[in-house]
Amino acid sequence: MTADFYDEGSTRQVVVLYFQGTGRKKELEARIGEDDAWGVTLAETDPAEVRKQPAWAPATPGATGSRSPGN
């Protein structure tokens, strides 16, 4: 698995996990919480949403991309 970090990360950071064997991708969001501690959000409760791959993310790790419009 490879993790790429996208967009500006002062209060939250978009992370895309690339799974080598399957070629699948999964988007996570890391945020700064209380006491400047980082936490990961996994908000999907619908199984169809959990399996959905981020359309905006590059197909392979190491490429440039952005979830934010205009970047």
C-alpha positions as CSV (number, residue, x, y, z in Angstrom):
1,M,0.0,0.0,0.0
2,T,1.2,3.5,-0.8
3,A,-0.3,6.7,0.7
4,D,-0.2,10.0,-1.1
5,F,-1.2,13.3,0.5
6,Y,-3.0,16.0,-1.4
7,D,-4.1,19.6,-1.0
8,E,-3.1,22.1,1.7
9,G,-2.8,20.4,5.2
10,S,-2.9,23.1,7.9
11,T,-6.2,21.9,9.4
12,R,-7.0,18.8,7.2
13,Q,-5.2,16.6,4.8
14,V,-6.7,14.5,2.0
15,V,-5.0,11.1,1.9
16,V,-5.4,8.5,-0.9
17,L,-4.4,4.9,-0.2
18,Y,-3.3,2.9,-3.3
19,F,-3.5,-0.9,-2.8
20,Q,-0.8,-2.5,-5.0
21,G,-2.2,-6.0,-5.5
22,T,-5.8,-4.9,-6.4
23,G,-5.2,-1.5,-8.0
24,R,-7.9,0.0,-5.8
25,K,-7.8,3.4,-4.2
26,K,-9.4,4.8,-1.0
27,E,-9.7,8.4,0.1
28,L,-9.4,9.3,3.7
29,E,-9.3,12.7,5.5
30,A,-7.0,13.5,8.4
31,R,-8.0,16.5,10.5
32,I,-6.5,18.3,13.4
33,G,-8.7,17.9,16.5
34,E,-8.4,18.8,20.1
35,D,-4.9,19.6,21.5
36,D,-3.5,19.7,17.9
37,A,-3.9,15.9,17.7
38,W,-4.5,14.4,14.2
39,G,-7.4,12.1,13.6
40,V,-8.8,10.2,10.6
41,T,-12.4,10.4,9.4
42,L,-14.2,7.5,7.9
43,A,-17.8,8.7,7.6
44,E,-19.3,6.4,5.0
45,T,-22.0,4.1,6.3
46,D,-23.4,2.9,3.0
47,P,-21.5,-0.1,1.6
48,A,-21.7,1.2,-1.9
49,E,-20.0,4.5,-0.8
50,V,-17.3,2.6,1.0
51,R,-16.4,0.7,-2.2
52,K,-16.5,3.8,-4.4
53,Q,-13.0,5.0,-5.5
54,P,-12.2,8.7,-5.7
55,A,-12.7,9.9,-9.2
56,W,-10.4,12.9,-8.9
57,A,-7.4,11.0,-7.6
58,P,-4.5,10.1,-10.0
59,A,-4.6,6.5,-11.2
60,T,-1.2,5.8,-9.8
61,P,0.7,7.0,-6.7
62,G,3.2,9.8,-7.1
63,A,1.2,11.9,-9.7
64,T,-0.3,15.3,-8.9
65,G,-3.9,15.8,-8.1
66,S,-6.3,17.8,-6.0
67,R,-9.8,17.2,-4.5
68,S,-10.2,21.0,-4.2
69,P,-11.8,22.7,-7.2
70,G,-9.4,24.9,-9.2
71,N,-6.2,23.2,-8.0
